[in-house]
Amino acid sequence: MSQTYFPSLQDVNKAKLTLNEILTSTPLSDNLNLSDQFGAKIMLKREDLQIVRSYKIRGAYNKIKSLSQEQRDKGIVCASAGNHAQGVAYSCQRLGIYGKIYMPVTTPRQKIKQVQMFGKNYIETVLFGDTYDAASAEAKKDCEENHKTFIHPFDDPLIIEGQATVALEIIQQASCPIDYVFVPIGGGGLISGVGSYFQQLSPTTKIIGVEPAGAPSMKTSLEAGHVVDLDEINKFVDGAAVKRVGDLPFEVSKQVVDDIVLVPEGHVCTKILDLYNQDAIVVEPAGALSIAALDYYADKIKGKNVVCIVSGSNNDITRTEEIKERSLLFEGLKHYFIIRFPNRPGALRDFVQLVLGPRDDITHFEYSKKTSRETGPAFVGIELADKHDFDALVERMVENGFLYEYVNEKPNLFQYLI
């Protein structure tokens, strides 16, 4: 496929007709809380309500439905530990095509079960390697040796055109002109599809991409002028954390993306909790990206019509405590110290009475008494009600003779202890 590729309206409309066989349009709903907060009309495109709980079914089904009978008979292969795998699995089950999905050995059991549930007897899951890259390499090797078709998660015209149907629906559903669309970015299939469609039908709409700060693959590539392989990424926002964006999505994104916002992972966690507590919306980390980005555009979107694409809701409940912890750390409400307590009776009582503020809470405490030493180190976690109370807390520690080491600012030690 030439690098001059650009999704046409005709191809996206064709993809929509294909998807009408299995999908209905997801809602474009006003969000009153966000609209009041930002003084704008904030609408959420609820791809979290898709049948496989993410937009990935659009591209997967559009691609797999296009295969020839010979390709179908030989079977398909993909590599994914997340939403793409579920979209492929459901497509195989609906079309009666046998597929093999390669996933890293480290994939949570919950995700493996979801893939098997959607694919039923038409899917075989293969656990291989410790990373996505290892699983993907093995999947491509299988394709070459057995002449199967590889279903790429984002670097394929039919995948991009399937994802572009999100934009088609937004334009059909909106009762007003759209000023901004905030789009999460992983490999780039969604934003290249959405951006290209808006450019042709609503060229004044600003397309704002959103990436996790720990995986800025598209922003880095656009700034460099070519696709860049990142050496390392933070994988927490797993639905949008890739080391390399697709070649086709990159070429299209160069033409259609107006800006990219990088959102810290802790901020994403705060938005996940806000959406659940305020709107009863359950999202995965990637699904909260677009909404988290609003905070960085607060001045520009005031009085505007804004759409945020909520890309998915495949969140593992076992991650809840980690999400809460990351949010508290980002908001400046959770702090960890190694504190050297005097090795005498009443030292902890003095710390509680003299150092802790009236709204501070000890949430973690580890201590082993060292009888032959004057002081004993304790690992202490303290949660504040207000981040502005931190300086006063530290001042009281110093005033009362408690020696401490602040762990939050020491990444290696922090990761080892927490």
Residue pairs with C-beta under 8 A, 6 or more apart in sequence:
1 157
1 248
3 247
3 248
3 251
4 251
5 157
5 248
5 251
5 252
6 196
6 252
6 255
7 157
7 160
7 161
7 164
7 192
7 193
7 196
7 197
7 252
9 197
9 200
9 201
11 157
11 161
12 161
12 164
12 165
12 167
12 168
12 193
12 197
13 168
14 161
15 58
15 62
15 158
15 161
15 162
15 164
15 165
16 165
16 168
18 61
18 62
18 65
18 66
18 162
19 58
19 61
19 62
19 162
19 165
21 65
22 51
22 57
22 61
22 94
23 50
23 51
23 57
23 58
23 61
25 169
25 172
25 173
26 45
26 46
26 47
26 49
26 50
26 169
27 45
27 46
27 49
27 173
28 43
28 44
28 45
28 46
28 169
28 170
28 173
28 174
28 307
29 43
29 44
29 46
30 41
30 42
30 43
31 42
31 43
31 44
31 279
33 278
33 279
34 42
34 44
34 291
34 294
34 308
35 41
35 42
38 294
38 298
38 301
38 302
38 306
39 302
39 303
40 301
40 302
40 303
40 304
40 305
40 306
41 176
41 304
41 305
41 306
42 294
42 306
42 308
43 174
43 305
43 306
43 307
43 308
44 281
44 291
44 307
44 308
44 310
45 166
45 169
45 170
45 307
45 308
45 309
45 310
46 310
47 54
47 55
47 166
47 287
47 309
47 310
47 311
47 312
48 54
48 281
48 282
48 283
48 284
48 287
48 310
48 311
48 312
48 313
49 313
50 57
50 312
51 57
51 90
52 83
52 86
52 87
52 89
52 90
52 118
53 83
53 86
53 312
53 313
53 314
54 83
54 86
54 87
54 239
54 284
54 287
54 311
54 312
54 313
54 314
55 83
55 163
55 166
55 190
55 309
55 311
55 312
56 83
56 84
56 86
56 87
56 153
56 312
57 86
57 87
57 90
57 91
58 87
58 162
58 163
58 165
58 166
59 87
59 153
59 154
59 156
59 158
59 159
59 160
59 161
59 162
59 163
59 189
59 193
60 84
60 87
60 88
60 90
60 91
60 151
60 159
60 162
61 87
61 90
61 91
61 94
61 162
62 158
62 159
62 161
62 162
62 165
63 151
63 156
63 158
63 159
63 162
64 76
64 88
64 91
64 92
64 95
64 97
64 151
65 91
65 95
66 158
67 76
67 97
67 149
71 149
72 95
72 97
74 146
74 147
74 148
74 149
75 97
75 98
75 99
75 100
75 146
75 148
75 149
76 88
76 92
76 97
76 98
76 99
76 100
76 148
76 149
76 150
76 151
77 99
77 100
77 101
77 102
77 139
77 140
77 142
77 143
77 148
77 149
77 150
77 151
78 84
78 85
78 88
78 99
78 100
78 101
78 102
78 139
78 150
78 151
78 152
78 153
79 101
79 102
79 103
79 132
79 135
79 136
79 138
79 139
79 140
80 88
80 101
80 102
80 103
80 132
80 153
81 103
81 104
81 106
81 107
81 111
81 132
81 135
81 238
82 111
82 238
82 239
82 314
83 239
83 312
83 314
84 151
84 153
85 101
85 103
85 111
85 115
86 114
86 115
86 118
86 314
88 99
88 101
88 119
88 123
88 151
89 99
89 101
89 115
89 116
89 118
89 119
89 122
89 123
90 118
90 119
91 97
92 98
92 99
92 119
92 122
92 123
93 118
93 119
93 120
93 122
93 123
96 122
97 122
98 122
98 123
98 124
99 119
99 122
99 123
99 124
99 151
100 123
100 124
100 125
100 126
100 139
100 142
100 148
101 115
101 119
101 123
101 124
101 125
101 126
102 126
102 127
102 128
102 135
102 136
102 138
102 139
102 142
103 111
103 112
103 115
103 125
103 126
103 127
103 128
103 135
104 127
104 128
104 129
104 130
104 131
104 132
104 134
104 135
105 127
105 128
105 129
105 130
106 130
106 131
107 127
108 316
108 318
110 316
110 318
111 314
111 316
112 125
112 127
114 314
115 123
115 125
116 123
116 125
126 135
126 138
128 134
128 135
128 138
129 135
129 137
129 138
133 243
139 150
140 150
142 148
143 149
143 150
151 159
152 159
152 246
153 159
153 186
153 187
153 189
154 160
154 186
154 187
154 188
154 189
154 190
154 245
154 246
154 249
155 187
155 189
155 246
155 247
155 248
155 249
156 189
156 246
156 248
157 248
159 189
160 189
160 192
160 193
160 196
160 248
160 249
160 252
161 193
162 193
163 189
163 190
163 192
163 193
163 194
164 193
164 194
164 196
164 197
165 193
166 190
166 193
166 194
166 309
167 181
167 193
167 194
167 195
167 197
167 198
168 197
170 178
170 181
170 194
170 307
171 178
171 197
171 198
171 201
171 202
174 305
174 307
176 305
177 202
177 204
177 205
177 305
178 198
178 202
178 205
178 305
178 306
178 307
179 204
179 205
179 206
179 301
179 304
179 305
179 306
180 205
180 206
180 208
180 297
180 300
180 301
180 304
180 305
180 306
180 307
181 194
181 198
181 205
181 206
181 207
181 208
181 306
181 307
181 308
181 309
182 208
182 210
182 261
182 290
182 291
182 293
182 294
182 297
182 306
182 307
182 308
182 309
183 190
183 191
183 194
183 195
183 207
183 208
183 209
183 210
183 290
183 309
184 190
184 191
184 209
184 210
184 211
184 239
184 240
184 286
184 287
184 289
184 290
184 309
184 311
185 191
185 209
185 210
185 211
185 217
185 218
185 240
185 245
185 260
186 239
186 240
186 241
186 242
186 286
187 242
187 244
187 245
187 246
187 249
188 218
188 245
188 246
188 249
188 250
188 252
188 253
189 246
189 249
190 309
190 311
191 207
191 209
191 218
191 249
191 253
191 256
191 257
192 246
192 248
192 249
192 250
192 252
192 253
192 256
193 252
194 207
194 309
195 207
195 252
195 253
195 255
195 256
195 257
196 252
196 255
196 256
198 205
198 207
198 256
199 207
199 255
199 256
206 258
206 259
207 256
207 257
207 258
208 257
208 258
208 259
208 260
208 261
208 293
208 297
209 218
209 219
209 253
209 257
209 259
209 260
209 261
210 260
210 261
210 262
210 263
210 289
210 290
210 292
210 293
211 217
211 218
211 219
211 240
211 260
211 261
211 262
211 263
211 289
212 234
212 236
212 237
212 240
212 241
212 262
212 263
212 264
212 265
212 268
212 285
212 289
213 234
213 262
213 263
213 264
213 265
214 233
214 234
214 235
214 236
214 237
214 241
214 264
214 265
215 230
215 233
215 234
215 235
215 237
215 240
215 241
215 242
215 243
216 230
216 260
216 262
217 228
217 230
217 233
217 242
217 243
217 244
217 245
218 245
218 249
218 250
218 253
218 257
218 260
219 260
219 262
220 228
220 230
221 227
221 228
221 245
221 250
222 250
222 253
222 254
222 257
222 260
227 244
227 245
227 247
227 250
228 244
229 243
229 244
230 243
230 244
231 243
232 243
233 241
233 242
233 243
234 241
234 265
235 241
236 265
236 268
236 285
236 326
237 265
237 268
237 285
237 286
237 289
238 284
238 285
238 286
239 284
239 285
239 286
239 287
239 311
239 312
239 314
240 285
240 286
240 289
240 311
245 253
261 293
261 296
261 297
263 289
263 292
263 293
263 296
264 330
265 285
265 326
265 330
266 326
266 327
266 329
266 330
266 331
267 292
267 295
267 330
268 285
268 288
268 289
268 292
269 285
269 323
269 324
269 326
269 327
269 330
270 292
270 327
270 330
270 331
271 288
271 291
271 292
272 283
272 285
272 288
272 315
272 323
272 327
273 323
273 324
273 327
275 281
275 282
275 283
275 288
275 291
276 282
281 310
281 313
282 313
282 315
283 310
283 312
283 313
283 315
284 311
284 312
284 313
284 314
284 315
285 315
285 323
286 311
286 312
287 310
287 311
287 312
287 313
287 315
288 310
289 311
290 308
290 309
290 310
290 311
291 308
291 310
293 308
294 301
294 306
294 308
325 334
325 418
328 334
328 383
329 408
331 387
332 384
332 387
332 390
333 383
333 384
333 385
333 386
333 387
334 363
334 381
334 382
334 383
334 384
335 381
335 382
335 383
335 384
335 390
335 393
335 406
335 408
336 364
336 379
336 380
336 381
336 382
336 406
336 407
336 408
336 414
336 417
336 418
337 379
337 380
337 382
337 397
337 404
337 405
337 406
337 407
338 377
338 378
338 379
338 380
338 404
338 405
338 407
339 351
339 377
339 378
339 380
339 397
339 402
339 403
339 404
339 405
340 375
340 376
340 377
340 378
340 402
340 403
340 404
341 347
341 348
341 351
341 367
341 375
341 376
341 377
341 378
341 402
342 374
342 375
342 401
343 369
343 370
343 371
343 373
343 374
343 375
343 376
350 400
351 400
351 402
352 362
354 396
354 400
355 393
355 396
355 397
355 400
355 402
356 362
356 382
356 393
357 384
357 389
357 392
357 393
357 396
359 384
359 385
359 386
359 389
360 382
360 383
360 384
360 385
360 389
360 393
361 382
361 383
362 380
362 381
362 382
363 381
363 382
363 383
364 379
364 380
364 381
365 378
365 379
365 380
365 381
366 378
366 379
366 380
367 376
367 377
367 378
367 379
368 376
369 376
370 376
375 403
379 407
379 417
382 393
384 390
384 393
394 404
394 406
397 404
407 413
407 414
407 417
408 414
